[in-house]
Amino acid sequence: MASEDKKRGLGEVVKAESMIQLAIALPAGCLIGWLAGGWADRHFHQHWIGIVGILLGAAAGFIQIFRTASKFLSDGR
């Protein structure tokens, strides 16, 4: 009985971790893209690369969200 409770508790922790990962993926991608784009703007003396960096970071965040969500749904949790 205690073993089942531990497995159930561990499953809940894994679910919580997956939800936290979903909540962090998009903002982290945008932040990293913005920082990389800002560096590239300063390095190449341009003003548009930061926007491209944010867009690429957002795309990477969405890809991570879709991967995590599809894994979460395919596991049948």
N, C-alpha and C positions, 0 to 999 in steps of 0.2 A: 504494500500500500504506500509506503514512504517513497519507494522508487518511482511510482507513478506520479506522485506529487512533485518530486524533483524534476521529472521529465516535463510535466505540465508547466512548472515554474520556469524552467529553462526555455521552453517554447515561447512563453510570454515575453521573456527577456529578448529573445531573438526577434520577435515581432516588433517590440519597442525599438530595438536597434535599427530595424529596417525602416520604420516610420521616421526615425530621427535622420537616417541617411537620406530619405526622400526630401525631408524639410531643408537639409543643408546643401544638397547637390546644386540646385539652381543658383542660390546666392553666392556660393563658393566659386562656381564656374564664372559667373559674371565678375566677381571681384578679381579673380586671377586673370581673366581676359582684359579687364580694365587696367590692371597694373602692368601687364605685359605690353598692352597697347600704348599706355602712357610712356613706358620706357622707349618703345619703338618710335613714338612721336618725337621725343627729345633727341633720340639718337639720329634719326633720319630727317629732322627738322620739318616734319609734316604735322597736320592737325586733324587728320581723318583716321589714322590708324587706331586710335583709342576706341573709336566707335566700332570699328571692325572687330577689335579685340573683345569688346563687350558682347557683340553679336555672336562671335565664335564661342565665347565662354558660355553664353546662354544656350547655344545649340549643344555644347558638350554637357551642360547640366541637364537638358531635356533628354539627351541620349542616356545618361546615367539613370534618370528617373524611370524611363521606359524599361531599361534593363532590370532595374531593381523590382519594378512593379511586375514585369512579366515573370521573373523568377519567383516572386512572392505568390503570384496567381498559379503558376504551374506546379508549385510544391503542394498546392491544395490546402493552404493554411487558412 
